[in-house]
Amino acid sequence: MKAAVAYLPSKRAKSYSQKRQELIVKYTPLIKYIANRIAIRLPSHIDIEDIVNTGVLGLMDAIEKFDPKRGVKFETYAEFRIKGAILDELRAMDWVPRSVRKIATWLETTGAELEKKLGRPAHDEELAAAMDIEVDKLHHFLSRAGGISLLSLEMVVNKNDGKRPLMDFLSDKDDKNPVESLKLEEMRDIVADCIEQLPEKEKLVISLYYYDELTMKEIGSVLKLTESRVSQIHTKAVLRLRGKLKRILEEN
C-alpha cells in the first residue's frame, strides 16, 4: 500500500483522480469499521452515513498529506486521519447535552479529589458516598456520560502544544526533531504510568478496547459482564485518566 501512495501521480496528471478513487474504494471498509465502532457510543439520532462521509474526507486528507519518507505505514496514518476527522466533526456538532457534561465533570472532579485523599482509586461505593448518591445512581450517571468519554480519551489538552491524540503518545516514534521526540517520550511515559495506576478491571477494559480493538459487547463476553456494565467501567476509567492527566499537565 505504501508504494501505491508513494507513487500517486501529480495532481495535474490525468490519472490522479482515478488513482485517488481506487484508494478510497480500497479503504472504504476501514472507514466503515471505524465509523461503526464510534457510532455504537453515539445517540441514535446521529446518522451513521454522515459519520462515514466524514471519514471519507479524512481518508482523502490522508491521501493528500501522506509522506512515505516518514517511515509510517499508510494504513496507520489513514486510520489516524479518518478517526480524527470523525471526532472533530462530532465535537463541532456539540451533540452532548450540557447536563451530561456537568455530570461528567462532577464525576471526574469528585473522583480525582477522592483519589488524592485516599491515595488510591476510589471504589464505586466510596465515589457514590462522596457524591451523596446511591451506587445505582452512580452507575446511571456513568452510563449517561458514556458518550462524552468517547471524545475525552481521544485528546489530551496541553495549553502549550494544543490537542494531541492520547493513544498517539503510546505509538511508535517517527522522525520528528529531537526536542519533539523527547516531549512525546515524556508524554508516553506519563500516559503509560496513568494507565498502569488504574484498577485492574479498568486497565483491562482500556487495553481490550483501545489496543485489541474489541467492542464493548466482545469485552463483556471476555469479562462475563453486561455490555452496559463494560461501558460504565470504560467511562469511569476515561474520566479517571482525564483527571490524572489534567492534574499532571497543570503541575508541569
C-alpha positions as CSV (number, residue, x, y, z in Angstrom):
1,M,0.0,0.0,0.0
2,K,2.8,2.4,0.8
3,A,4.1,2.1,-2.8
4,A,0.6,2.9,-4.2
5,V,0.5,6.2,-2.2
6,A,4.2,7.0,-2.7
7,Y,3.8,6.9,-6.5
8,L,0.5,8.7,-6.6
9,P,0.6,10.8,-9.7
10,S,0.9,14.6,-9.6
11,K,-2.4,16.4,-9.1
12,R,-2.0,17.7,-12.7
13,A,-1.8,14.2,-14.1
14,K,-4.9,12.8,-15.8
15,S,-4.6,9.6,-13.8
16,Y,-4.6,11.4,-10.4
17,S,-8.3,11.3,-9.8
18,Q,-8.6,7.7,-10.8
19,K,-5.8,6.6,-8.5
20,R,-7.2,8.5,-5.6
21,Q,-10.6,6.9,-6.2
22,E,-9.0,3.5,-6.2
23,L,-7.5,4.2,-2.8
24,I,-10.8,5.5,-1.5
25,V,-12.6,2.3,-2.7
26,K,-9.9,0.1,-1.2
27,Y,-10.1,1.7,2.2
28,T,-13.8,2.2,2.4
29,P,-14.2,-0.9,4.6
30,L,-11.7,0.7,7.1
31,I,-13.8,3.8,7.1
32,K,-17.0,1.8,7.8
33,Y,-15.3,-0.2,10.5
34,I,-14.1,3.0,12.3
35,A,-17.4,4.7,11.8
36,N,-19.5,1.8,13.2
37,R,-17.1,1.4,16.1
38,I,-17.6,5.0,17.1
39,A,-21.4,5.0,16.3
40,I,-22.0,2.4,18.9
41,R,-21.4,5.0,21.6
42,L,-23.5,7.8,20.0
43,P,-27.2,8.8,20.3
44,S,-29.5,7.1,17.7
45,H,-30.3,10.4,16.0
46,I,-26.8,10.7,14.6
47,D,-26.7,9.3,11.1
48,I,-24.1,6.6,10.5
49,E,-23.9,7.7,6.9
50,D,-22.8,11.2,7.9
51,I,-20.1,9.7,10.0
52,V,-18.9,7.5,7.1
53,N,-18.9,10.5,4.7
54,T,-16.8,12.5,7.2
55,G,-14.5,9.5,7.4
56,V,-14.1,9.6,3.6
57,L,-13.0,13.2,3.9
58,G,-10.4,12.1,6.5
59,L,-9.1,9.4,4.1
60,M,-8.8,11.9,1.3
61,D,-6.9,14.2,3.6
62,A,-4.6,11.2,4.4
63,I,-4.0,10.5,0.7
64,E,-3.1,14.1,0.1
65,K,-0.7,14.5,3.1
66,F,0.8,11.1,3.4
67,D,4.6,11.1,3.2
68,P,6.2,7.6,2.9
69,K,9.6,9.0,3.8
70,R,8.5,9.4,7.4
71,G,8.5,5.6,7.8
72,V,4.9,5.3,8.9
73,K,2.6,2.8,7.3
74,F,-0.2,4.3,5.2
75,E,-2.9,2.2,7.0
76,T,-1.8,3.6,10.3
77,Y,-1.7,7.2,9.1
78,A,-5.1,6.8,7.3
79,E,-6.8,5.4,10.4
80,F,-5.5,8.3,12.4
81,R,-6.8,10.9,9.9
82,I,-10.2,9.1,9.5
83,K,-10.8,8.9,13.2
84,G,-9.6,12.4,13.7
85,A,-11.9,13.8,11.1
86,I,-14.9,12.0,12.6
87,L,-14.2,13.1,16.1
88,D,-13.6,16.7,15.0
89,E,-17.0,16.7,13.3
90,L,-18.7,15.2,16.4
91,R,-17.1,17.9,18.6
92,A,-18.3,20.6,16.1
93,M,-21.9,19.1,16.3
94,D,-21.8,19.6,20.1
95,W,-24.3,16.8,20.5
96,V,-23.5,16.1,24.2
97,P,-26.2,17.9,26.4
98,R,-24.9,20.4,28.9
99,S,-26.4,18.3,31.7
100,V,-24.3,15.3,30.7
101,R,-21.2,17.5,30.5
102,K,-21.9,18.7,34.1
103,I,-22.3,15.1,35.2
104,A,-19.0,14.1,33.6
105,T,-17.2,17.0,35.2
106,W,-18.7,16.2,38.6
107,L,-17.7,12.5,38.3
108,E,-14.2,13.5,37.2
109,T,-13.6,16.1,39.9
110,T,-15.0,14.1,42.7
111,G,-13.1,11.0,41.7
112,A,-9.8,13.0,41.4
113,E,-10.3,14.6,44.9
114,L,-11.2,11.3,46.5
115,E,-8.2,9.5,44.9
116,K,-5.9,12.2,46.2
117,K,-7.4,11.9,49.7
118,L,-7.3,8.1,49.8
119,G,-4.1,7.6,47.9
120,R,-5.7,5.1,45.6
121,P,-8.6,4.8,43.2
122,A,-12.0,5.1,44.9
123,H,-14.4,2.2,44.8
124,D,-17.9,2.8,43.4
125,E,-19.4,2.8,46.9
126,E,-16.9,5.5,48.1
127,L,-17.4,7.6,45.0
128,A,-21.2,7.4,45.4
129,A,-21.0,8.3,49.1
130,A,-18.8,11.3,48.3
131,M,-21.3,12.5,45.7
132,D,-24.2,11.7,48.2
133,I,-26.0,9.4,45.8
134,E,-26.8,5.7,45.6
135,V,-24.5,3.3,43.8
136,D,-27.3,2.6,41.2
137,K,-27.5,6.4,40.6
138,L,-23.7,6.5,40.1
139,H,-23.9,3.7,37.5
140,H,-26.7,5.6,35.8
141,F,-24.5,8.7,35.6
142,L,-21.7,6.7,34.2
143,S,-23.9,5.4,31.5
144,R,-25.1,8.9,30.6
145,A,-21.6,10.1,30.5
146,G,-20.5,7.3,28.2
147,G,-20.8,9.5,25.0
148,I,-18.6,12.2,26.3
149,S,-15.9,9.7,27.3
150,L,-15.6,8.8,23.7
151,L,-14.2,12.2,22.9
152,S,-12.4,12.7,26.2
153,L,-9.9,9.9,25.9
154,E,-9.1,10.8,22.3
155,M,-7.4,14.1,23.2
156,V,-5.1,15.4,25.8
157,V,-5.3,19.1,26.1
158,N,-1.9,20.8,26.6
159,K,-2.1,24.6,26.9
160,N,1.3,24.9,25.3
161,D,1.0,22.4,22.5
162,G,-2.7,22.3,21.8
163,K,-4.6,19.0,21.3
164,R,-2.9,15.6,20.6
165,P,-4.5,12.2,20.4
166,L,-3.9,10.4,23.7
167,M,-3.2,7.0,22.3
168,D,-0.8,8.5,19.8
169,F,1.5,9.2,22.7
170,L,1.9,5.4,23.0
171,S,2.6,4.7,19.3
172,D,5.9,4.2,17.7
173,K,8.3,7.1,17.3
174,D,8.7,8.7,13.9
175,D,11.4,11.0,12.6
176,K,10.4,14.2,14.4
177,N,13.2,16.5,15.6
178,P,15.0,15.6,18.9
179,V,13.1,18.1,21.0
180,E,9.7,17.0,19.8
181,S,10.7,13.3,20.2
182,L,11.7,14.0,23.8
183,K,8.4,15.7,24.6
184,L,6.5,12.8,23.1
185,E,8.5,10.3,25.0
186,E,7.8,12.1,28.3
187,M,4.1,12.2,27.5
188,R,4.2,8.5,26.6
189,D,5.7,7.7,30.0
190,I,3.1,9.9,31.8
191,V,0.2,8.3,29.9
192,A,1.5,4.8,30.4
193,D,2.0,5.4,34.1
194,C,-1.5,6.8,34.5
195,I,-3.0,3.7,32.8
196,E,-0.8,1.4,34.9
197,Q,-2.3,3.1,38.1
198,L,-5.9,2.2,37.1
199,P,-7.7,-0.6,38.9
200,E,-7.2,-3.9,37.2
201,K,-10.6,-4.1,35.6
202,E,-10.5,-0.6,34.3
203,K,-7.0,-1.1,32.9
204,L,-8.1,-4.3,31.2
205,V,-11.1,-2.6,29.6
206,I,-8.9,0.2,28.3
207,S,-6.4,-2.4,26.9
208,L,-9.0,-4.5,25.2
209,Y,-10.9,-1.5,23.8
210,Y,-8.0,0.7,22.6
211,Y,-5.3,-1.8,21.9
212,D,-7.1,-5.1,21.0
213,E,-9.9,-3.1,19.5
214,L,-12.7,-5.2,20.9
215,T,-16.2,-3.9,21.0
216,M,-17.9,-3.3,24.4
217,K,-20.1,-6.4,23.7
218,E,-17.0,-8.5,23.0
219,I,-15.2,-7.2,26.1
220,G,-18.4,-8.1,28.1
221,S,-18.1,-11.7,26.8
222,V,-14.5,-11.9,27.8
223,L,-15.1,-10.5,31.3
224,K,-18.5,-12.1,31.7
225,L,-20.2,-8.7,32.2
226,T,-23.1,-7.0,30.5
227,E,-22.3,-4.5,27.7
228,S,-23.7,-1.7,29.7
229,R,-21.5,-2.5,32.7
230,V,-18.4,-2.6,30.5
231,S,-19.4,0.8,29.2
232,Q,-19.7,2.1,32.7
233,I,-16.2,0.8,33.6
234,H,-14.8,2.4,30.4
235,T,-16.4,5.7,31.3
236,K,-15.0,5.6,34.8
237,A,-11.5,4.7,33.5
238,V,-11.6,7.5,31.0
239,L,-12.7,10.2,33.5
240,R,-10.1,8.9,35.9
241,L,-7.4,9.2,33.3
242,R,-8.5,12.6,32.2
243,G,-8.4,13.9,35.7
244,K,-5.0,12.5,36.3
245,L,-3.6,13.9,33.1
246,K,-5.1,17.3,33.6
247,R,-3.6,17.5,37.1
248,I,-0.1,16.4,35.8
249,L,-0.2,18.9,32.9
250,E,-1.3,21.7,35.1
251,E,1.5,21.0,37.6
252,N,4.1,20.9,34.8
